[in-house]
Amino acid sequence: MPDELVQPLAPPAPEVAPTAPAAPEASQSTEGLPDALLKQPAFQGLLVGQPGAVSASISDFSKRAEAKLFIDNKDTLLKAGFGIYRALDGNTGVIFNRQYVHDDELKQADAAGQLAQLAPPFDDVDSSVAKSGINHPALDSSRQAPTGFKGAPMPAVPQSSAAPAPPPASVQNKLSTARIANMQPGSPTSGPVPGAGRLLNQVLKPVI
């Protein structure tokens, strides 16, 4: 989690039960990361991008045993392709896998108030992965690991919904006068084709 996290007050993380799935394989290197972190369910989800990011309250998470795993291995995590992000609210920290989530995606989601959709709460992910059993994300044989970091998202193009400004009053008055004059049938010898009759002259009048 972010650098600003204090050392947790809780005791070291307990060993995961032997029935827990083995740490999933990933194309990114996990060399140097301890087994305790690789066996952590939420981190297993991060490794395979399901989800690609998790979030937690910094003030609360910093007091927990799991925080020590991330803090003590921060440099190794960064080298392995993980990122750390502090949300605009100042108290939400995010750890994400750059193979599945780009930095700009987090910034855009945060600015739009949708950060939790891209980076669900750590506890929710931890519980879900721990209980997944044969549906563990690491066991998905159809998953194809990316070969590099995810590219930046396309910038959003602002769309203006404002209606075009009406023409000046003088122009509107001239158009109204021209339309009224155009509606007058005129004499049979007036119009674009004098002497051809009113019907033909009405058809040949310009549209205003």
C-alpha positions as CSV (number, residue, x, y, z in Angstrom):
1,M,0.0,0.0,0.0
2,P,1.1,3.7,-0.1
3,D,4.3,4.9,1.6
4,E,2.4,6.8,4.1
5,L,1.1,3.6,5.8
6,V,2.4,3.2,9.4
7,Q,3.6,-0.2,10.6
8,P,0.7,-2.4,11.6
9,L,0.0,-3.0,15.2
10,A,-1.3,-6.5,14.6
11,P,0.8,-9.7,15.0
12,P,2.4,-11.3,11.9
13,A,0.0,-12.9,9.4
14,P,-0.9,-16.5,10.3
15,E,0.0,-19.3,7.9
16,V,-2.7,-20.1,5.3
17,A,-4.4,-23.5,5.7
18,P,-2.8,-26.3,3.7
19,T,-6.1,-26.6,1.6
20,A,-5.6,-23.2,0.1
21,P,-4.7,-23.2,-3.6
22,A,-1.1,-22.9,-4.6
23,A,0.1,-19.5,-5.7
24,P,-1.0,-19.0,-9.4
25,E,1.5,-18.7,-12.1
26,A,1.9,-15.3,-13.8
27,S,4.1,-14.0,-16.6
28,Q,5.4,-11.3,-14.4
29,S,8.2,-12.3,-12.0
30,T,7.3,-12.9,-8.4
31,E,10.9,-13.6,-7.5
32,G,11.7,-12.3,-4.0
33,L,8.1,-12.2,-2.8
34,P,7.6,-14.3,0.3
35,D,5.3,-17.3,0.3
36,A,3.0,-15.6,2.9
37,L,2.2,-13.0,0.3
38,L,1.9,-15.4,-2.6
39,K,-0.6,-17.5,-0.5
40,Q,-2.7,-14.4,0.3
41,P,-6.0,-14.9,-1.5
42,A,-6.5,-11.3,-2.6
43,F,-3.0,-11.2,-3.9
44,Q,-3.6,-14.4,-5.9
45,G,-6.5,-12.6,-7.5
46,L,-4.3,-9.6,-8.3
47,L,-1.7,-11.9,-10.0
48,V,-4.1,-13.1,-12.6
49,G,-6.0,-9.8,-12.9
50,Q,-9.2,-10.9,-11.2
51,P,-9.5,-8.2,-10.2
52,G,-6.6,-6.1,-11.4
53,A,-6.7,-3.8,-8.4
54,V,-7.9,-3.8,-4.8
55,S,-8.5,-0.9,-2.5
56,A,-8.7,-0.4,1.3
57,S,-9.0,2.4,3.8
58,I,-5.4,3.4,4.7
59,S,-6.2,4.3,8.3
60,D,-7.9,0.9,8.9
61,F,-5.7,-1.3,6.8
62,S,-2.5,0.0,8.2
63,K,-3.4,-1.6,11.6
64,R,-3.8,-5.0,10.1
65,A,-1.4,-7.9,9.7
66,E,-1.8,-8.0,5.9
67,A,-0.5,-4.5,5.6
68,K,3.0,-5.6,6.8
69,L,3.2,-8.0,3.9
70,F,2.7,-5.3,1.4
71,I,4.8,-2.7,3.2
72,D,7.8,-5.0,3.8
73,N,7.7,-6.1,0.1
74,K,6.8,-2.8,-1.5
75,D,10.0,-2.5,-3.5
76,T,9.8,-6.0,-4.8
77,L,6.2,-5.5,-5.7
78,L,7.0,-2.4,-7.7
79,K,9.8,-4.2,-9.6
80,A,7.4,-7.1,-10.3
81,G,5.0,-4.7,-12.1
82,F,2.6,-3.7,-9.3
83,G,1.6,-0.1,-8.6
84,I,0.4,1.9,-5.6
85,Y,-2.1,4.7,-5.8
86,R,-3.6,7.0,-3.2
87,A,-7.1,8.2,-4.1
88,L,-8.3,11.8,-4.1
89,D,-10.1,11.3,-0.8
90,G,-6.7,10.9,0.8
91,N,-7.6,7.8,2.8
92,T,-8.1,5.1,0.1
93,G,-5.1,3.2,-1.0
94,V,-5.0,1.0,-4.1
95,I,-2.6,-1.7,-5.1
96,F,-2.9,-2.8,-8.7
97,N,-1.3,-5.0,-11.3
98,R,-0.1,-3.0,-14.3
99,Q,-0.5,-5.9,-16.6
100,Y,-4.3,-5.5,-16.2
101,V,-4.9,-1.9,-15.0
102,H,-3.2,1.3,-16.3
103,D,-2.4,4.1,-14.0
104,D,-4.6,6.5,-16.0
105,E,-7.5,4.1,-15.6
106,L,-7.4,4.5,-11.9
107,K,-7.1,8.3,-12.1
108,Q,-10.1,8.5,-14.4
109,A,-12.2,6.1,-12.3
110,D,-11.3,8.0,-9.2
111,A,-12.2,11.4,-10.7
112,A,-15.5,9.9,-11.8
113,G,-16.3,8.5,-8.4
114,Q,-16.1,5.0,-9.7
115,L,-12.8,3.8,-8.1
116,A,-14.6,1.0,-6.2
117,Q,-15.8,-0.6,-9.4
118,L,-12.2,-0.9,-10.8
119,A,-10.6,-1.6,-7.4
120,P,-13.1,-3.4,-5.2
121,P,-12.5,-3.6,-1.4
122,F,-9.6,-5.8,-0.3
123,D,-11.7,-7.7,2.1
124,D,-14.4,-8.5,-0.5
125,V,-11.8,-9.9,-2.9
126,D,-9.9,-11.8,-0.2
127,S,-13.1,-13.5,1.0
128,S,-14.3,-14.3,-2.5
129,V,-11.0,-15.8,-3.7
130,A,-10.5,-17.8,-0.5
131,K,-14.0,-19.4,-0.9
132,S,-13.7,-19.9,-4.7
133,G,-12.5,-23.5,-4.5
134,I,-12.4,-25.1,-8.0
135,N,-13.5,-21.7,-9.4
136,H,-10.3,-20.1,-8.2
137,P,-9.2,-17.5,-10.8
138,A,-5.8,-19.1,-11.0
139,L,-7.4,-22.4,-12.2
140,D,-9.0,-20.8,-15.2
141,S,-7.4,-22.6,-18.1
142,S,-8.9,-20.2,-20.7
143,R,-7.0,-17.3,-19.2
144,Q,-4.2,-15.9,-21.3
145,A,-1.6,-13.9,-19.3
146,P,-0.7,-10.6,-21.0
147,T,2.8,-10.2,-22.3
148,G,3.4,-6.7,-21.0
149,F,1.8,-3.8,-19.2
150,K,-1.6,-2.6,-20.2
151,G,-1.7,0.4,-22.5
152,A,-3.1,3.8,-21.6
153,P,-6.9,4.2,-22.2
154,M,-8.1,6.4,-25.0
155,P,-8.8,10.0,-23.8
156,A,-12.4,10.8,-23.4
157,V,-13.7,13.3,-26.0
158,P,-15.8,16.0,-24.3
159,Q,-19.2,16.3,-26.0
160,S,-21.0,19.6,-25.9
161,S,-24.8,19.5,-25.4
162,A,-25.3,23.2,-25.7
163,A,-27.7,24.3,-28.5
164,P,-26.3,26.7,-31.1
165,A,-26.8,30.4,-30.4
166,P,-29.8,31.9,-32.3
167,P,-29.0,34.5,-35.1
168,P,-29.1,38.2,-34.3
169,A,-32.5,39.8,-34.1
170,S,-31.8,41.9,-37.3
171,V,-31.1,38.7,-39.3
172,Q,-34.3,37.0,-37.9
173,N,-36.4,40.1,-38.9
174,K,-35.0,40.0,-42.4
175,L,-35.7,36.3,-42.8
176,S,-39.3,36.8,-41.5
177,T,-39.9,39.6,-43.9
178,A,-38.6,37.6,-46.8
179,R,-40.7,34.6,-45.9
180,I,-43.9,36.7,-45.7
181,A,-43.1,38.3,-49.1
182,N,-42.4,34.8,-50.5
183,M,-45.9,33.7,-49.4
184,Q,-47.6,36.4,-51.5
185,P,-48.9,34.9,-54.8
186,G,-48.2,38.1,-56.8
187,S,-49.7,38.9,-60.2
188,P,-49.5,36.5,-63.2
189,T,-46.8,38.6,-64.8
190,S,-44.6,38.7,-61.7
191,G,-42.1,36.1,-60.4
192,P,-39.2,34.3,-62.0
193,V,-41.2,33.4,-65.2
194,P,-43.5,36.4,-66.0
195,G,-46.7,35.3,-67.7
196,A,-46.3,31.6,-66.9
197,G,-49.0,31.8,-64.2
198,R,-49.0,31.9,-60.4
199,L,-48.6,28.1,-59.9
200,L,-45.4,27.8,-61.8
201,N,-44.0,31.0,-60.2
202,Q,-44.8,29.7,-56.7
203,V,-42.9,26.5,-57.5
204,L,-39.9,28.4,-58.8
205,K,-39.7,30.7,-55.8
206,P,-36.6,30.2,-53.8
207,V,-37.0,28.5,-50.4
208,I,-36.2,30.7,-47.5
